[in-house]
Amino acid sequence: MSVPPSLSPVFPPPLHIPRPLGTDAPATCEVPQFEPVRVRGGRYQLHRLLRHRRRALAAGLAITAAALVAAGPRAATDPLRAERTRGHPASQPVRRHAPPVDMVTAPVRIADAATVRLLRPGDRVDVIAAGDPAAGGEARVIARGVRVTKLPEPADAAGESGALVVLAVPRDTAARLVGASATARLAVTLC
């Protein structure tokens, strides 16, 4: 026969008696005596490095050379990368500079002297050869964007027409200017 829980006898909880302070910790134990741990050679590494300077220098140079070879261009292994330099994205090609052009000064007689009076040294002009319209000649550009270097004072010659202009042009353009001035009248336009 079981007794319902409501009718079971009630026992009081066990009493907990506090202990004096410090008695609830475990007993202490002594740490045994042992020799200190020493790393071999740590104290003398600098002295050893100074004694073997040549070895240290050779090792440093070898590491530097290996790093430079690893970071350098791969011309021997990859011919496509030989043309590129590091730091440029592949989508933007590296600009190649054109070789310098051999510039010469060429004196040119322009048919209209009033036009030449508008020019100043340093101006950029196009030189145009105007053919004879009766003979079916058309105007053509002989030199584009050439620089005016000098404007000589006009000589008092009644028989000459036009005015002289000195231009800085590439050597092959100077030859075209001389050829055109012999057969056509030259004019300039400011750029």
C-alpha positions in Angstrom: 0.0 0.0 0.0 1.4 3.3 -1.0 0.9 6.5 0.8 -0.3 9.4 -1.2 2.3 12.2 -1.4 0.2 14.6 0.4 0.1 12.3 3.4 3.8 11.4 3.4 5.8 12.5 6.4 7.8 15.7 5.9 11.4 15.5 6.9 13.3 18.7 7.4 16.3 19.4 5.0 19.7 18.5 6.3 21.4 21.4 8.1 24.5 22.8 6.5 27.0 23.9 9.0 29.5 26.4 7.7 33.2 25.6 8.1 35.8 28.0 9.2 37.4 30.2 6.5 40.3 28.5 4.6 39.3 25.0 5.5 37.3 24.4 2.3 40.4 24.8 0.0 42.6 21.7 -0.8 45.8 21.4 1.0 48.8 23.1 -0.5 51.7 21.1 -2.0 55.3 22.2 -2.6 56.7 22.7 -6.1 59.9 20.6 -6.4 63.2 22.3 -7.1 64.6 22.0 -10.6 67.3 23.5 -12.8 66.4 26.5 -15.0 65.9 25.7 -18.7 68.5 27.3 -20.9 68.4 27.5 -24.8 71.7 26.5 -26.3 73.7 29.1 -28.2 71.1 31.9 -28.0 73.5 34.1 -26.2 76.3 33.6 -28.7 74.4 33.9 -32.0 75.4 37.5 -32.6 79.1 36.7 -31.9 78.9 33.7 -34.2 77.3 35.9 -36.9 80.0 38.5 -36.6 82.7 35.8 -36.9 81.1 34.4 -40.1 80.3 37.7 -41.9 81.1 36.4 -45.3 78.7 33.5 -45.0 76.0 35.8 -43.8 76.6 38.2 -46.7 76.6 35.4 -49.2 73.3 34.0 -47.8 71.7 37.4 -47.9 72.7 38.0 -51.5 71.5 34.6 -52.6 68.1 35.2 -51.0 67.8 38.7 -52.6 68.8 37.3 -56.0 66.2 34.5 -55.7 63.5 37.1 -54.8 64.4 39.3 -57.8 64.4 36.3 -60.2 61.0 35.2 -58.9 59.5 38.7 -59.2 61.1 39.6 -62.6 59.5 39.3 -66.0 59.0 35.9 -67.4 60.5 36.5 -70.9 62.0 33.1 -71.3 59.0 31.1 -70.1 56.1 33.2 -71.4 56.8 35.2 -74.6 53.4 37.0 -74.4 54.4 38.5 -71.0 57.8 39.5 -72.3 56.4 42.7 -73.9 54.5 43.8 -70.8 55.9 45.3 -67.7 54.6 44.8 -64.2 52.1 47.3 -62.9 50.2 47.8 -66.1 46.9 46.1 -66.5 46.7 43.9 -69.6 43.8 45.9 -71.0 45.9 49.0 -71.4 48.9 48.5 -73.7 52.2 50.1 -72.8 52.8 53.2 -74.9 55.8 53.0 -77.2 57.5 56.3 -77.9 58.1 57.2 -81.6 61.7 57.8 -82.5 62.6 61.4 -82.6 62.0 63.2 -85.9 64.8 65.0 -87.6 63.5 68.6 -87.6 64.9 71.3 -89.9 64.0 75.0 -90.5 62.5 75.7 -93.9 62.0 79.3 -95.3 58.7 79.4 -97.2 57.4 82.2 -99.3 53.6 82.7 -98.6 51.7 84.4 -101.4 49.6 86.7 -99.2 51.8 89.1 -97.2 48.9 90.3 -95.1 48.3 86.8 -93.8 51.9 86.6 -92.7 51.6 89.8 -90.7 49.0 88.0 -88.5 51.5 85.3 -87.5 53.8 85.3 -84.4 56.8 83.0 -83.6 55.5 79.9 -81.9 52.2 79.8 -83.8 51.1 76.4 -85.4 50.0 76.6 -89.1 48.9 74.4 -91.9 50.7 75.1 -95.3 48.4 74.7 -98.3 49.5 74.6 -101.9 46.8 76.2 -104.1 46.9 75.0 -107.7 45.8 77.1 -110.7 42.0 76.7 -110.9 42.0 77.3 -114.7 44.3 74.3 -115.1 42.1 72.1 -112.9 44.5 72.1 -109.9 43.0 71.7 -106.5 44.3 72.9 -103.1 46.2 70.3 -101.0 47.7 70.4 -97.6 51.5 70.1 -97.7 52.3 70.4 -93.9 50.0 70.1 -90.9 50.5 71.8 -87.5 54.1 73.1 -88.2 55.6 75.7 -85.9 56.5 79.2 -87.0 60.1 79.9 -85.8 60.9 83.3 -87.3 59.3 86.0 -89.4 62.0 87.9 -91.3 61.6 91.6 -92.0 60.3 92.1 -95.6 63.0 93.2 -98.1 62.1 96.3 -100.2 61.9 94.5 -103.5 59.2 95.7 -105.8 59.3 92.6 -108.0 58.6 90.1 -105.2 55.2 89.3 -103.9 54.2 87.7 -100.7 56.2 87.3 -97.5 58.8 84.9 -96.0 58.1 82.6 -93.1 60.6 80.3 -91.4 59.0 77.0 -90.3 60.2 74.1 -88.2 59.3 71.0 -90.1 60.5 67.3 -90.4 63.1 66.8 -93.1 60.8 65.0 -95.6 58.1 67.7 -95.2 60.7 70.4 -96.1 61.4 68.6 -99.4 57.6 68.6 -100.2 57.4 72.4 -99.3 60.3 73.3 -101.7 58.7 71.2 -104.5 55.3 72.7 -104.0 56.6 76.3 -103.8 58.1 75.9 -107.3 54.8 74.9 -108.9 52.0 76.5 -106.8 51.2 79.4 -104.6 51.4 78.7 -100.9 49.0 79.8 -98.2 48.8 79.3 -94.4 46.0 78.7 -92.0 46.3 79.0 -88.2 45.7 75.9 -86.2 
